Amino acid sequence: METGWPNTACIDLCAAKCICVYRRGTGWFPDYVATVNQQRIADELKISRTTVSRSFSNHPAINPETRAQVLSLAARLGYRYAGPRSAARRESRKPSTIGVLIGAAPGALGASETFHYVLKGITERAAAMEIQVDVGFHDPASFDPEKGLTGGVRNTVWRGAILIYPFPPESIHALIGRVSAVSVIEDYREPGLDCIDTDQNDAIGRLVRHLVDLGHRRIAFVAWPYTIPTPWVQRRFGAFMESLYGLGIEFDPAWVINVHRAHSRHQPPEIAQWAARLVREEGVTAFVCAADHQAYPLVGALRELGVRVPDDCSITGFDGIEPPPHFPHLTTMRVAYEEMGSAALTRLVDRMLHPSAPRRHILIGARMVPGATAGKAAEWTPAGR
């Protein structure tokens, strides 16, 4: 009998990526009684158990990236590490353990997701500050701050929490009544909830100016539909509008998709059809996507529809993640996620020490990546001329 991650067929049956057991002649099946311990984590990551143990204890010899991988996998498997307690630590004014709440169901995120970089920054700073980090995944659609949080917050073991990815506003309101918190990227505008953010206005503005310098004048904005409000989409769209008006560029509300809450929501295949029609019938020559994970599928879908990027239209993203196989590098903004994670922990400690301090929204700049998906604006002649 063999044990390990489920294969593709099993993942279809078990989206939570439980530990599975292989029975000869029958295949992979979920093993709900399999023990999840440090040795299991070590085996999955192909590292030693000592490395796993040292990752949990913030040992200075452990690479921050390795530490982040260990904490992430432990959270996915539901493993909780109980760190050593000491009288000196209990008396310290610093939080001995902080939580990282990731707004996604376990197994729903890929290796390229940005939370990996944020978590690396958090754990690196935590090691330097001798703070324990407890990571938890929570499906934002069903998140309940009373029932869905780990026992840490309910038992006041957690002195603070860092939030990654969106959570429902009502859950955020209830959460900050129980524990100090800092959000990464999502600005909920709740009193006492600080936000570590990238400079959305500057980043989107630089992308739009880059497109205008390439001759683009008819530019559309693309977002995906989400089950809960996503403040970052609204802010990036606001920065897009500000940039267009500041540069005197034409704007048409029909060239925006999945932003207005009262409008119909469109899935990626529909977005591609909409974008292809704008290119062919309305002369749109560029699309500013709210994120890289939206832009790459659009590039691929337009390719299948016979629309070439960047020959027929240009596409920009936002985040700076690595491209999927056989895709060109996006023209995008690379967000300093590791630095944001580090800054989030520093700010959380300060918030713990000064809970009545004014709310802060801290911006960290992004770097432009020229990429290969933005080119000179294609010429367009209206039909019938």
C-alpha positions as CSV (number, residue, x, y, z in Angstrom):
1,M,0.0,0.0,0.0
2,E,1.3,3.4,-1.0
3,T,0.4,6.8,0.5
4,G,0.6,10.3,-1.0
5,W,-1.2,13.1,-2.9
6,P,-4.2,12.0,-4.9
7,N,-3.8,11.7,-8.7
8,T,-5.9,13.8,-11.1
9,A,-8.9,11.4,-11.0
10,C,-8.9,11.5,-7.2
11,I,-8.7,15.3,-7.1
12,D,-12.0,15.4,-9.0
13,L,-13.5,13.4,-6.1
14,C,-11.6,15.1,-3.3
15,A,-11.1,18.8,-3.9
16,A,-9.6,19.2,-0.4
17,K,-6.5,17.2,-1.4
18,C,-6.8,14.8,1.5
19,I,-4.1,12.2,2.1
20,C,-4.9,9.2,-0.1
21,V,-4.1,5.5,0.0
22,Y,-3.3,3.4,-3.0
23,R,-4.8,-0.1,-2.9
24,R,-3.4,-2.4,-5.5
25,G,-5.9,-3.3,-8.2
26,T,-8.4,-0.6,-7.1
27,G,-6.5,2.7,-7.3
28,W,-6.3,5.8,-5.1
29,F,-8.9,6.4,-2.3
30,P,-9.1,9.1,0.4
31,D,-7.8,7.9,3.7
32,Y,-9.6,10.0,6.2
33,V,-7.8,8.4,9.2
34,A,-4.3,9.0,7.9
35,T,-2.1,10.7,10.5
36,V,-0.9,14.1,9.6
37,N,2.3,14.9,11.4
38,Q,5.7,16.5,10.8
39,Q,7.0,13.4,9.1
40,R,4.1,13.4,6.6
41,I,4.9,17.1,5.7
42,A,8.6,16.2,5.3
43,D,7.8,13.3,3.0
44,E,5.5,15.5,0.8
45,L,8.0,18.3,0.5
46,K,11.0,15.8,0.2
47,I,12.8,17.5,3.1
48,S,13.9,16.2,6.5
49,R,11.7,16.1,9.5
50,T,14.3,18.2,11.3
51,T,13.8,20.9,8.6
52,V,10.1,20.8,9.2
53,S,10.5,21.1,12.9
54,R,12.9,24.0,12.6
55,S,10.5,25.7,10.1
56,F,7.8,25.7,12.8
57,S,10.2,27.0,15.4
58,N,11.5,29.8,13.2
59,H,15.1,28.5,13.3
60,P,17.4,31.0,11.7
61,A,19.1,28.4,9.5
62,I,15.9,27.7,7.5
63,N,15.4,29.4,4.2
64,P,12.2,31.7,4.3
65,E,10.9,30.1,1.2
66,T,11.2,26.6,2.7
67,R,9.5,27.8,5.9
68,A,6.6,29.3,3.9
69,Q,6.2,26.0,2.0
70,V,6.0,24.1,5.2
71,L,3.5,26.4,6.9
72,S,1.4,26.4,3.7
73,L,1.3,22.6,3.4
74,A,0.6,22.2,7.1
75,A,-2.4,24.5,6.8
76,R,-3.7,22.6,3.8
77,L,-3.4,19.3,5.7
78,G,-5.0,20.7,8.9
79,Y,-1.8,20.3,10.9
80,R,-1.4,22.6,13.9
81,Y,1.9,23.1,15.6
82,A,1.9,23.9,19.3
83,G,5.0,25.9,20.0
84,P,7.0,25.9,23.2
85,R,5.8,28.2,25.9
86,S,7.9,30.1,28.4
87,A,7.3,32.5,31.2
88,A,9.4,35.1,29.5
89,R,7.4,34.8,26.2
90,R,4.1,35.1,28.1
91,E,5.2,38.2,29.8
92,S,6.5,39.8,26.6
93,R,4.4,42.6,25.1
94,K,5.1,41.1,21.6
95,P,2.5,38.6,20.3
96,S,4.0,35.2,20.7
97,T,1.7,33.7,18.0
98,I,0.0,35.4,15.1
99,G,-2.4,33.9,12.6
100,V,-2.4,34.2,8.8
101,L,-5.9,33.8,7.4
102,I,-6.0,33.0,3.7
103,G,-9.3,33.6,2.0
104,A,-9.6,30.4,0.0
105,A,-10.6,26.8,0.5
106,P,-7.7,24.3,1.0
107,G,-6.5,23.0,-2.3
108,A,-8.2,25.8,-4.3
109,L,-5.0,27.7,-5.0
110,G,-2.2,26.9,-7.3
111,A,1.6,27.1,-6.9
112,S,1.7,30.5,-8.7
113,E,-0.8,32.2,-6.4
114,T,0.5,35.4,-4.8
115,F,-0.1,34.3,-1.2
116,H,3.1,32.2,-1.4
117,Y,5.2,35.3,-1.7
118,V,3.3,37.2,1.0
119,L,3.7,34.2,3.3
120,K,7.4,34.1,2.6
121,G,7.8,37.7,3.7
122,I,5.7,37.2,6.8
123,T,7.7,34.1,8.0
124,E,11.1,35.7,7.3
125,R,10.2,38.7,9.4
126,A,8.6,36.4,12.1
127,A,11.8,34.5,12.4
128,A,13.8,37.7,13.0
129,M,11.2,38.8,15.6
130,E,10.9,35.4,17.3
131,I,7.1,35.2,16.5
132,Q,5.3,32.0,15.8
133,V,3.0,31.9,12.7
134,D,-0.1,29.8,12.4
135,V,-1.6,29.6,8.9
136,G,-5.2,28.8,8.1
137,F,-7.2,28.5,4.9
138,H,-10.9,29.6,5.1
139,D,-13.4,29.6,2.2
140,P,-14.6,33.3,2.2
141,A,-18.1,32.3,1.0
142,S,-18.7,30.3,4.2
143,F,-16.4,32.0,6.6
144,D,-17.7,32.5,10.1
145,P,-15.5,34.4,12.5
146,E,-17.1,32.6,15.5
147,K,-17.0,29.1,14.1
148,G,-14.6,29.1,11.2
149,L,-11.5,30.5,12.9
150,T,-8.9,28.2,14.4
151,G,-9.0,27.6,18.1
152,G,-6.2,30.1,18.4
153,V,-8.3,33.2,18.1
154,R,-11.2,31.8,20.2
155,N,-8.8,30.8,23.0
156,T,-6.8,34.1,22.8
157,V,-3.6,32.3,21.8
158,W,-3.4,34.5,18.7
159,R,-2.6,38.0,19.6
160,G,-3.2,39.2,16.0
161,A,-4.0,38.1,12.5
162,I,-2.9,39.0,9.0
163,L,-5.6,38.6,6.2
164,I,-4.7,37.6,2.7
165,Y,-7.4,37.7,-0.1
166,P,-10.9,39.0,0.3
167,F,-13.3,38.1,3.1
168,P,-16.9,39.3,3.4
169,P,-17.2,42.7,5.1
170,E,-19.5,41.4,7.8
171,S,-16.9,38.7,8.7
172,I,-14.2,41.4,8.8
173,H,-16.3,43.6,11.1
174,A,-16.8,40.7,13.5
175,L,-13.2,39.6,13.4
176,I,-11.6,42.9,14.3
177,G,-13.9,43.0,17.4
178,R,-12.0,39.9,18.6
179,V,-8.4,40.4,17.6
180,S,-6.1,43.0,16.1
181,A,-5.6,42.5,12.4
182,V,-3.8,43.8,9.3
183,S,-4.9,43.2,5.7
184,V,-2.7,42.7,2.7
185,I,-4.0,44.3,-0.5
186,E,-7.7,44.4,0.6
187,D,-8.6,47.8,2.1
188,Y,-11.8,47.2,4.1
189,R,-11.8,50.8,5.5
190,E,-12.7,49.4,9.0
191,P,-11.5,51.5,12.0
192,G,-8.4,49.9,13.5
193,L,-7.8,47.6,10.5
194,D,-4.6,48.6,8.8
195,C,-3.8,47.7,5.2
196,I,-0.5,47.0,3.5
197,D,-1.1,47.7,-0.2
198,T,0.6,48.2,-3.5
199,D,0.3,51.7,-5.0
200,Q,-2.7,50.9,-7.3
201,N,-3.0,54.4,-8.8
202,D,0.7,54.6,-9.7
203,A,0.9,51.1,-11.1
204,I,-2.3,51.2,-13.3
205,G,-1.4,54.8,-14.4
206,R,2.0,53.6,-15.6
207,L,0.4,50.7,-17.6
208,V,-2.1,53.1,-19.2
209,R,0.6,55.6,-20.1
210,H,2.7,52.8,-21.6
211,L,-0.2,51.8,-23.8
212,V,-0.9,55.4,-24.8
213,D,2.8,55.9,-25.7
214,L,2.3,52.9,-28.0
215,G,-0.5,54.6,-29.8
216,H,-3.5,53.0,-28.1
217,R,-6.6,55.3,-27.7
218,R,-9.4,52.8,-27.4
219,I,-8.7,50.8,-24.2
220,A,-11.0,48.4,-22.3
221,F,-10.9,47.2,-18.7
222,V,-11.3,43.5,-17.8
223,A,-12.1,41.8,-14.5
224,W,-13.4,38.4,-13.4
225,P,-16.6,37.9,-11.4
226,Y,-16.1,36.9,-7.8
227,T,-18.5,35.5,-5.2
228,I,-17.7,38.3,-2.6
229,P,-16.8,42.0,-3.0
230,T,-13.2,42.5,-4.1
231,P,-12.0,46.0,-3.2
232,W,-8.8,45.7,-5.2
233,V,-10.8,45.4,-8.5
234,Q,-12.7,48.6,-7.7
235,R,-9.5,50.5,-6.8
236,R,-7.7,49.3,-10.0
237,F,-10.7,50.3,-12.1
238,G,-10.8,53.7,-10.4
239,A,-7.1,54.2,-11.2
240,F,-7.8,53.1,-14.8
241,M,-10.6,55.8,-15.1
242,E,-8.4,58.4,-13.5
243,S,-5.6,57.7,-15.9
244,L,-7.8,57.9,-19.0
245,Y,-9.3,61.2,-18.0
246,G,-5.9,62.6,-17.0
247,L,-4.6,61.7,-20.5
248,G,-7.7,62.9,-22.4
249,I,-8.5,59.4,-23.6
250,E,-12.0,58.3,-24.7
251,F,-14.0,56.1,-22.3
252,D,-17.0,54.0,-23.1
253,P,-18.8,52.1,-20.3
254,A,-19.4,49.3,-22.7
255,W,-15.7,48.6,-22.8
256,V,-15.7,47.5,-19.1
257,I,-16.7,44.0,-17.9
258,N,-17.5,42.6,-14.4
259,V,-17.0,45.8,-12.5
260,H,-20.4,47.3,-12.0
261,R,-22.2,45.3,-9.3
262,A,-25.6,45.8,-10.8
263,H,-24.6,44.5,-14.2
264,S,-24.6,40.8,-15.3
265,R,-21.5,38.8,-14.4
266,H,-19.6,37.1,-17.2
267,Q,-17.3,34.1,-17.0
268,P,-13.9,33.8,-18.8
269,P,-15.3,32.2,-22.0
270,E,-17.8,35.0,-22.3
271,I,-15.2,37.6,-21.6
272,A,-13.1,36.3,-24.5
273,Q,-16.0,36.5,-26.9
274,W,-16.8,40.0,-25.7
275,A,-13.1,41.1,-26.2
276,A,-12.9,39.6,-29.7
277,R,-16.1,41.5,-30.7
278,L,-14.7,44.8,-29.4
279,V,-11.5,44.3,-31.4
280,R,-13.3,43.4,-34.6
281,E,-16.3,45.7,-34.4
282,E,-15.4,48.6,-32.2
283,G,-11.7,49.1,-32.8
284,V,-10.6,48.4,-29.2
285,T,-6.8,47.9,-29.4
286,A,-5.9,47.2,-25.7
287,F,-7.2,45.5,-22.6
288,V,-6.1,46.3,-19.1
289,C,-6.8,43.3,-16.9
290,A,-7.2,43.6,-13.2
291,A,-4.8,40.7,-12.5
292,D,-2.4,38.4,-14.3
293,H,-4.5,35.3,-13.5
294,Q,-7.2,37.0,-15.6
295,A,-4.9,38.2,-18.4
296,Y,-3.2,34.9,-19.2
297,P,-6.5,33.0,-19.9
298,L,-7.7,35.9,-22.0
299,V,-4.5,35.7,-24.1
300,G,-5.0,32.0,-24.7
301,A,-8.8,32.3,-25.4
302,L,-8.3,35.1,-27.9
303,R,-5.6,33.1,-29.6
304,E,-8.2,30.3,-30.1
305,L,-10.7,32.9,-31.5
306,G,-8.1,34.1,-34.1
307,V,-7.2,37.3,-32.3
308,R,-3.4,37.7,-32.0
309,V,-1.7,39.3,-29.1
310,P,0.0,41.8,-29.4
311,D,-0.5,42.1,-33.2
312,D,-4.3,42.6,-33.1
313,C,-4.6,43.9,-29.6
314,S,-2.5,44.4,-26.5
315,I,-3.1,43.0,-23.0
316,T,-1.7,44.0,-19.7
317,G,-1.9,42.3,-16.3
318,F,-1.1,43.1,-12.7
319,D,0.9,41.1,-10.1
320,G,4.0,39.8,-11.9
321,I,3.4,36.0,-11.7
322,E,5.2,33.6,-13.9
323,P,3.5,32.7,-17.2
324,P,1.9,29.3,-17.8
325,P,3.9,27.0,-20.2
326,H,3.9,28.2,-23.8
327,F,2.6,31.7,-22.9
328,P,4.5,34.9,-23.5
329,H,5.4,37.0,-20.5
330,L,2.8,39.6,-19.8
331,T,3.2,43.3,-19.8
332,T,2.4,43.8,-16.2
333,M,3.3,45.3,-12.8
334,R,5.3,43.2,-10.5
335,V,4.0,43.6,-7.0
336,A,6.5,43.4,-4.1
337,Y,4.5,40.7,-2.2
338,E,7.4,39.6,0.0
339,E,8.1,43.1,1.2
340,M,4.3,43.5,1.8
341,G,4.2,40.4,3.9
342,S,7.2,41.6,6.0
343,A,5.6,45.1,6.4
344,A,2.3,43.5,7.4
345,L,3.9,41.7,10.3
346,T,5.8,44.7,11.4
347,R,2.6,46.8,11.3
348,L,0.6,44.1,13.2
349,V,3.1,44.1,16.1
350,D,2.8,47.9,16.3
351,R,-1.0,47.7,16.2
352,M,-0.8,45.2,19.1
353,L,1.3,47.5,21.1
354,H,-0.8,50.6,20.2
355,P,-4.4,49.4,19.6
356,S,-5.9,52.9,19.6
357,A,-3.5,54.3,17.0
358,P,-5.0,55.9,13.9
359,R,-5.8,53.5,11.1
360,R,-3.0,53.3,8.4
361,H,-3.0,52.5,4.7
362,I,0.6,51.8,3.7
363,L,1.6,51.7,0.1
364,I,4.5,49.8,-1.4
365,G,5.5,50.5,-5.0
366,A,5.4,48.0,-7.9
367,R,7.8,47.6,-10.8
368,M,6.8,47.5,-14.4
369,V,7.6,44.5,-16.5
370,P,7.6,45.3,-20.2
371,G,6.7,41.8,-21.3
372,A,5.6,40.7,-24.7
373,T,1.9,41.3,-24.8
374,A,1.8,45.0,-25.5
375,G,2.7,46.4,-28.9
376,K,1.9,49.3,-31.2
377,A,-1.8,49.9,-31.7
378,A,-3.2,48.1,-34.7
379,E,-4.9,50.2,-37.4
380,W,-8.7,49.8,-37.5
381,T,-11.2,50.9,-40.1
382,P,-14.9,50.9,-39.2
383,A,-17.1,48.6,-41.2
384,G,-18.6,50.1,-44.3
385,R,-15.8,52.6,-44.9
